[in-house]
């Protein structure tokens, strides 16, 4: 890496340095020095970083995601193919959604 790392490189490094530790979207965004309005962009970057980690480690390491959960009714947003932060709960329509949590770990 050069003197200035891209956001994706910083995310990759942060996950590698914090292997086997749960990392919230908020913690990652704060570590990167970004604003809450940057969450969508960070989630897009995380999706790319997950693929990069898997490819570079020949599938040995995987970035797992604990899906978002509705804070109002407890609905779990399962079956998500990509990391994202839903705007509303499909059950109760609440906008109080906990963000996904990520952990880099050895593939089981």
Secondary structure as a PSIPRED ss2 file (coil, helix, strand):
# PSIPRED VFORMAT (PSIPRED V4.0)

   1 X C   1.000  0.000  0.000
   2 X C   1.000  0.000  0.000
   3 X C   1.000  0.000  0.000
   4 X C   1.000  0.000  0.000
   5 X C   1.000  0.000  0.000
   6 X C   1.000  0.000  0.000
   7 X H   0.000  1.000  0.000
   8 X H   0.000  1.000  0.000
   9 X H   0.000  1.000  0.000
  10 X H   0.000  1.000  0.000
  11 X H   0.000  1.000  0.000
  12 X H   0.000  1.000  0.000
  13 X H   0.000  1.000  0.000
  14 X H   0.000  1.000  0.000
  15 X H   0.000  1.000  0.000
  16 X H   0.000  1.000  0.000
  17 X H   0.000  1.000  0.000
  18 X C   1.000  0.000  0.000
  19 X C   1.000  0.000  0.000
  20 X C   1.000  0.000  0.000
  21 X C   1.000  0.000  0.000
  22 X C   1.000  0.000  0.000
  23 X E   0.000  0.000  1.000
  24 X E   0.000  0.000  1.000
  25 X H   0.000  1.000  0.000
  26 X H   0.000  1.000  0.000
  27 X H   0.000  1.000  0.000
  28 X H   0.000  1.000  0.000
  29 X H   0.000  1.000  0.000
  30 X H   0.000  1.000  0.000
  31 X H   0.000  1.000  0.000
  32 X C   1.000  0.000  0.000
  33 X C   1.000  0.000  0.000
  34 X C   1.000  0.000  0.000
  35 X C   1.000  0.000  0.000
  36 X H   0.000  1.000  0.000
  37 X H   0.000  1.000  0.000
  38 X H   0.000  1.000  0.000
  39 X H   0.000  1.000  0.000
  40 X H   0.000  1.000  0.000
  41 X H   0.000  1.000  0.000
  42 X H   0.000  1.000  0.000
  43 X H   0.000  1.000  0.000
  44 X H   0.000  1.000  0.000
  45 X H   0.000  1.000  0.000
  46 X H   0.000  1.000  0.000
  47 X H   0.000  1.000  0.000
  48 X H   0.000  1.000  0.000
  49 X H   0.000  1.000  0.000
  50 X H   0.000  1.000  0.000
  51 X H   0.000  1.000  0.000
  52 X H   0.000  1.000  0.000
  53 X H   0.000  1.000  0.000
  54 X H   0.000  1.000  0.000
  55 X H   0.000  1.000  0.000
  56 X H   0.000  1.000  0.000
  57 X C   1.000  0.000  0.000
  58 X C   1.000  0.000  0.000
  59 X C   1.000  0.000  0.000
  60 X C   1.000  0.000  0.000
  61 X E   0.000  0.000  1.000
  62 X E   0.000  0.000  1.000
  63 X E   0.000  0.000  1.000
  64 X E   0.000  0.000  1.000
  65 X E   0.000  0.000  1.000
  66 X E   0.000  0.000  1.000
  67 X C   1.000  0.000  0.000
  68 X C   1.000  0.000  0.000
  69 X E   0.000  0.000  1.000
  70 X E   0.000  0.000  1.000
  71 X C   1.000  0.000  0.000
  72 X C   1.000  0.000  0.000
  73 X C   1.000  0.000  0.000
  74 X C   1.000  0.000  0.000
  75 X C   1.000  0.000  0.000
  76 X E   0.000  0.000  1.000
  77 X C   1.000  0.000  0.000
  78 X C   1.000  0.000  0.000
  79 X C   1.000  0.000  0.000
  80 X C   1.000  0.000  0.000
  81 X C   1.000  0.000  0.000
  82 X C   1.000  0.000  0.000
  83 X C   1.000  0.000  0.000
  84 X C   1.000  0.000  0.000
  85 X C   1.000  0.000  0.000
  86 X C   1.000  0.000  0.000
  87 X C   1.000  0.000  0.000
  88 X C   1.000  0.000  0.000
  89 X C   1.000  0.000  0.000
  90 X C   1.000  0.000  0.000
  91 X C   1.000  0.000  0.000
  92 X C   1.000  0.000  0.000
  93 X C   1.000  0.000  0.000
  94 X C   1.000  0.000  0.000
  95 X C   1.000  0.000  0.000
  96 X C   1.000  0.000  0.000
  97 X E   0.000  0.000  1.000
  98 X E   0.000  0.000  1.000
  99 X C   1.000  0.000  0.000
 100 X C   1.000  0.000  0.000
 101 X E   0.000  0.000  1.000
 102 X E   0.000  0.000  1.000
 103 X E   0.000  0.000  1.000
 104 X E   0.000  0.000  1.000
 105 X E   0.000  0.000  1.000
 106 X E   0.000  0.000  1.000
 107 X C   1.000  0.000  0.000
 108 X C   1.000  0.000  0.000
